Amino acid sequence: MPTRDRLLESAISLEQIEVQYQPIIEPRSGRIVGAEALARSRICNSATALFERAAAGRLDQRLSRLVQRKALRSAAVWEGPLKDLKLSINLLPADLANPGFERWLLDEIDASGIAPARVTAEITESALLEDREAVADRLASLRAAGVTVAVDDFGTGYASLAYLTALPLDMLKIDRGLVTDIADRERDRIVVQAIIRLAHELGLKVLVEGVESTAQLVLLCEWGCDLYQGFIGAGALTELELARFVAATTAEAA
């Protein structure tokens, strides 16, 4: 029986979990097209640690739904430079394993007033190790409503490549671990190029995570990468910081 985490439980109940946003950028144009919602709290120093603590106390699904709801309702009323940005939200494997979750999420999207076409649902490869048929049905319901479906941290899990053809997907997010050494190691370059090529041949977009150097970015542009995230662009930002960053980037491009 897990120990009750009263501090985190209280923070969730009082909605004292902050949501920050990491920009999603087109590598060739530098245009910011979206942002990924990330949980932040003084209780833990990272989203990963926060969700690990929540899972230990069986609070992970409550935390997940809170972050999703807050992000959707914030993005729905974005104005000015943020108005047309897409919003990416992360789904836990436990979310997708829960019958009726897709209906809950679509109801939350509807209640927030955000257009489903502006929402991307990110799932991890581990979520695909659940009941694949049930997961496929839930993802298909989201896509039918206009939500984009992306596989996060691609290349780090144990799921078979077969799910790329068996599941309703729109995008692959290549994990930062695969691109760290692409400027220096030929084998790393071959692997990332092959993933990008395969994804495009399957009609999927590719987003690369963890881009931190100009050398990495130049290679990804050459290989036709569609989108990227990383500190060479920006890390996680508050909503106000995001608005300022998008405005400044747009002004520079004009």
C-alpha positions in Angstrom: 0.0 0.0 0.0 1.6 3.3 -1.1 2.3 6.0 1.5 -0.2 8.9 1.2 1.6 11.9 -0.2 -0.4 14.7 1.4 1.8 17.5 0.1 1.4 16.5 -3.5 -2.2 15.6 -3.1 -2.9 19.0 -1.6 -1.1 20.7 -4.5 -3.2 18.8 -7.0 -6.4 19.5 -5.2 -5.7 23.2 -5.0 -4.4 23.3 -8.6 -1.0 24.5 -7.4 0.8 22.9 -10.3 2.3 25.3 -12.7 2.2 24.7 -16.5 5.1 26.0 -18.6 5.5 25.7 -22.4 8.5 24.7 -24.6 8.3 26.1 -28.1 8.1 23.9 -31.1 10.0 25.4 -34.0 10.4 24.9 -37.8 14.1 24.4 -38.3 14.4 26.0 -41.7 12.2 29.1 -41.2 12.7 29.5 -37.4 8.9 30.0 -37.1 7.3 28.9 -33.8 4.3 26.7 -34.6 3.4 25.3 -31.2 4.4 24.6 -27.6 4.5 21.6 -25.4 2.8 21.9 -22.0 5.1 20.8 -19.1 4.3 20.4 -15.4 6.3 22.4 -12.9 6.1 22.4 -9.1 8.3 23.5 -6.2 7.8 20.0 -4.8 10.1 18.5 -7.4 12.8 19.9 -9.7 11.5 18.4 -12.9 8.4 17.1 -14.6 9.9 13.5 -14.6 10.5 13.6 -10.9 7.1 15.1 -10.2 5.3 12.3 -12.1 7.5 9.6 -10.6 6.5 10.9 -7.1 2.8 11.1 -8.2 3.0 7.5 -9.5 4.4 6.3 -6.2 1.4 7.8 -4.4 -1.1 6.7 -7.1 -1.7 10.4 -8.0 -0.3 10.3 -11.5 -3.6 10.2 -13.3 -5.0 13.1 -11.2 -1.9 15.1 -11.9 -2.0 14.3 -15.6 -5.6 15.4 -16.0 -4.9 18.6 -14.1 -2.0 19.6 -16.3 -4.0 18.7 -19.4 -7.0 20.7 -18.3 -5.0 23.8 -17.3 -3.0 23.8 -20.5 -6.1 23.4 -22.7 -7.9 26.2 -20.9 -4.9 28.5 -21.1 -4.2 27.9 -24.8 -7.9 28.3 -25.7 -7.7 32.0 -24.8 -4.2 32.8 -26.1 -4.2 36.1 -27.9 -1.7 38.2 -29.9 1.5 36.3 -30.9 0.2 33.1 -29.3 -3.2 33.0 -30.9 -2.5 30.4 -33.6 0.0 28.2 -31.8 -0.7 24.5 -31.5 -0.6 23.0 -28.0 1.0 19.6 -27.3 -0.1 17.7 -24.1 1.4 14.5 -22.7 -0.8 11.5 -22.1 0.3 8.8 -19.6 0.1 5.1 -20.4 -2.4 4.9 -17.6 -4.5 7.6 -19.3 -4.8 5.5 -22.4 -5.4 2.3 -20.5 -8.4 3.9 -18.9 -11.7 3.2 -20.7 -13.4 6.4 -21.5 -10.3 8.6 -21.3 -10.6 9.7 -24.9 -14.2 10.9 -24.2 -13.1 12.8 -21.1 -10.3 14.5 -23.1 -12.6 15.5 -25.9 -15.1 16.9 -23.4 -12.3 18.9 -21.9 -11.2 20.2 -25.3 -14.8 21.2 -26.0 -15.3 22.8 -22.6 -12.1 24.9 -23.0 -13.2 26.2 -26.4 -9.9 25.3 -28.1 -10.2 23.9 -31.6 -9.3 20.2 -31.6 -7.0 20.9 -34.7 -4.8 23.0 -32.4 -4.2 20.1 -30.0 -1.5 17.4 -30.2 -1.7 14.4 -27.9 1.7 13.0 -27.2 2.0 9.3 -26.1 5.1 7.4 -25.1 6.1 4.1 -26.6 5.4 2.4 -23.3 1.7 3.3 -23.8 1.7 1.1 -26.9 2.6 -1.9 -24.9 -0.9 -1.8 -23.3 -3.9 -3.4 -25.0 -3.0 -2.3 -28.5 -6.4 -2.7 -30.0 -8.0 -0.6 -27.2 -5.3 2.0 -27.5 -5.7 2.2 -31.2 -9.5 2.7 -30.8 -8.9 5.5 -28.3 -6.4 7.2 -30.5 -8.6 6.8 -33.6 -11.4 8.6 -31.7 -9.1 11.5 -30.9 -7.9 11.8 -34.5 -11.4 11.6 -35.8 -12.2 14.7 -33.8 -9.2 16.5 -35.3 -6.6 15.9 -32.6 -3.0 15.2 -33.8 -1.4 12.1 -32.3 2.4 12.0 -31.8 4.7 9.3 -30.4 7.0 10.9 -27.8 10.6 9.8 -27.0 10.7 7.6 -30.1 13.7 5.3 -30.1 14.0 4.7 -26.4 11.2 2.2 -25.8 10.7 -1.5 -26.6 7.6 -1.4 -28.7 7.8 -3.0 -32.1 8.1 -0.9 -35.3 4.9 -2.6 -36.3 2.8 -0.1 -34.4 3.9 2.6 -36.9 1.6 0.9 -39.5 -1.0 -0.5 -37.0 -1.8 2.6 -35.0 -3.4 5.9 -36.1 -0.4 8.3 -35.8 0.6 11.6 -37.3 4.0 12.4 -35.9 7.2 10.9 -34.4 9.2 12.8 -31.8 12.8 11.5 -31.9 14.3 11.3 -28.5 17.2 13.6 -27.6 19.4 10.6 -26.8 19.5 9.7 -30.5 20.6 13.2 -31.7 23.2 14.1 -29.0 26.2 12.9 -31.1 24.9 13.3 -34.7 27.5 16.0 -35.5 30.4 13.7 -34.4 29.3 10.1 -35.0 28.5 8.6 -38.4 26.4 5.7 -36.9 24.2 8.2 -35.1 23.7 10.2 -38.3 22.7 7.0 -40.2 20.1 6.1 -37.6 18.5 9.5 -37.3 18.4 9.9 -41.1 16.8 6.5 -41.5 14.1 7.3 -38.9 13.3 10.6 -40.6 13.1 8.9 -44.0 11.0 6.1 -42.8 8.6 8.4 -41.0 8.1 10.6 -44.1 7.6 7.5 -46.3 4.8 6.5 -43.9 3.3 10.0 -44.1 4.3 11.1 -40.6 5.9 14.3 -39.6 9.1 14.3 -37.5 9.9 16.4 -34.5 13.4 16.1 -33.0 13.8 16.8 -29.2 16.9 18.1 -27.4 18.5 20.1 -30.2 21.3 22.1 -28.5 23.8 23.1 -31.2 23.9 24.8 -34.6 25.7 21.7 -36.0 22.8 19.5 -35.0 20.3 21.9 -36.5 22.1 22.2 -39.8 22.1 18.5 -40.2 18.4 18.2 -39.3 17.5 20.8 -41.9 19.5 18.9 -44.5 17.6 15.7 -43.7 14.2 17.3 -43.9 13.3 17.3 -40.2 9.9 19.1 -39.9 10.1 20.5 -36.3 12.4 20.6 -33.3 12.6 21.5 -29.6 15.7 22.3 -27.6 17.7 24.8 -25.8 19.1 26.3 -29.0 15.6 27.5 -29.5 14.2 27.8 -25.9 13.6 25.7 -22.8 10.4 25.7 -20.9 8.8 29.2 -20.5 6.0 30.7 -18.6 3.1 31.9 -20.6 4.3 35.5 -20.5 7.8 34.5 -21.5 6.4 32.4 -24.4 4.5 35.4 -25.7 7.6 37.6 -25.5 9.7 34.9 -27.2 7.2 34.4 -30.1 6.8 38.1 -30.6 10.6 38.7 -30.7 11.2 35.8 -33.0 8.4 37.0 -35.4 9.8 40.5 -35.4 13.3 39.2 -36.2 11.9 37.2 -39.2 10.0 40.1 -40.6 
